[in-house]
Amino acid sequence: MNQLKLIALDEEDLTVVSATMQDAIFKIEGLEFDKNSGQFLIAANRFVWEGKGEERSHNHERRRVNVAFKRVRNVKTRGINLKDNAIVLSLLAIQFRKNGEGPEGEIELVLAADAGILLDVECIEVQLTDTGAAWEAKSKPHHSI
């Protein structure tokens, strides 16, 4: 399967990135915020949800991915011990809340265990890039309602 390269510049685009990143897992060491450039980076292992047609094997796959959030002014976390490099975080969704009439707002990375990362952004500008070959996942994520 081809590697994905996605760009999100509005809320509709961001929902596609969110769906692609659902159930991605990463560690604290996979997070980086450069305040000078206004860029927040995530290096993660995403679950490959796309390609459920006949061309996809019956095995479940994960793929290494980098996601760059640009025009970030500030980053806050909730329910995350940033000193614990061994903890594995699981991404459930990416949501946007607009501030007023302009393009600025907050992008929230909703994580399992009631944790989250909140990005104060000038506007939505996100780039997702697969960086390597897929490998077989041990299991498919399952969410009980």
PyMOL commands that set and color helices and strands:
alter all, ss='L'
color gray80, all
select helices_A, chain A and resi 11-21+28-30
alter helices_A, ss='H'
color red, helices_A
select strands_A, chain A and resi 5-8+25-27+31-34+39-47+61-69+72-78+88-98+105-111+115-121+126-130+135-136
alter strands_A, ss='S'
color yellow, strands_A
deselect
rebuild
show_as cartoon
